[in-house]
Amino acid sequence: MAKNTYTDIDLQKVQELSKDPGAALVDVRETWEFEEFNEGGINIPLAEIREKRDWLIPYQTIIVICTNGVRSKVAAMDYCRVPEWVGKQIFHVKGGIIEAE
């Protein structure tokens, strides 16, 4: 059985990739963190990534981000385990948002 893997990227690459209409930037921080500051995209807190997975079905490219890369890595690994998503490209923002500041 094929297994998906994610690719680590930096914030510069995010801006490039998110221009594609088939790409979704998923911020897995808590809602209050997202409201305080974000790089755009969809806010799906880490605790809700499984129940809100349907939101991402239309996208071919999924970019996961958080504050420092810890929560987003968990989410990226989880998304790699979705059997129907083997064809999707999954990216993880290494170092998260704080790397950008």
ZIGIDA-V459729 format. One record per residue. N is the residue number from 1. D_LAST is the distance of its C-alpha to the last C-alpha in Angstrom with 1 decimal. Layout:
n = {N,N}
d_last = {D_LAST,D_LAST}
This chain:
n = {1,2,3,4,5,6,7,8,9,10,11,12,13,14,15,16,17,18,19,20,21,22,23,24,25,26,27,28,29,30,31,32,33,34,35,36,37,38,39,40,41,42,43,44,45,46,47,48,49,50,51,52,53,54,55,56,57,58,59,60,61,62,63,64,65,66,67,68,69,70,71,72,73,74,75,76,77,78,79,80,81,82,83,84,85,86,87,88,89,90,91,92,93,94,95,96,97,98,99,100,101}
d_last = {40.2,37.1,33.8,30.5,27.5,23.8,21.7,18.2,15.9,12.3,10.2,12.1,15.3,14.6,14.8,17.9,19.5,19.1,21.2,24.1,26.1,26.9,23.4,21.9,18.3,18.9,16.5,18.4,16.9,19.3,20.1,19.0,15.4,15.6,17.1,14.6,11.6,11.8,11.6,15.3,18.1,20.5,19.9,22.2,21.7,22.4,25.8,26.9,26.0,29.7,31.3,29.0,29.3,31.6,28.9,27.6,31.1,31.0,27.9,28.4,24.7,22.6,18.9,17.7,14.3,13.3,10.8,11.2,13.9,16.9,18.3,17.6,19.5,22.4,22.5,22.4,25.3,27.1,26.9,28.3,31.3,32.4,35.5,35.6,32.1,33.0,32.7,29.2,26.1,23.5,20.0,17.5,13.8,13.6,10.8,10.0,7.2,5.3,5.7,3.8,0.0}
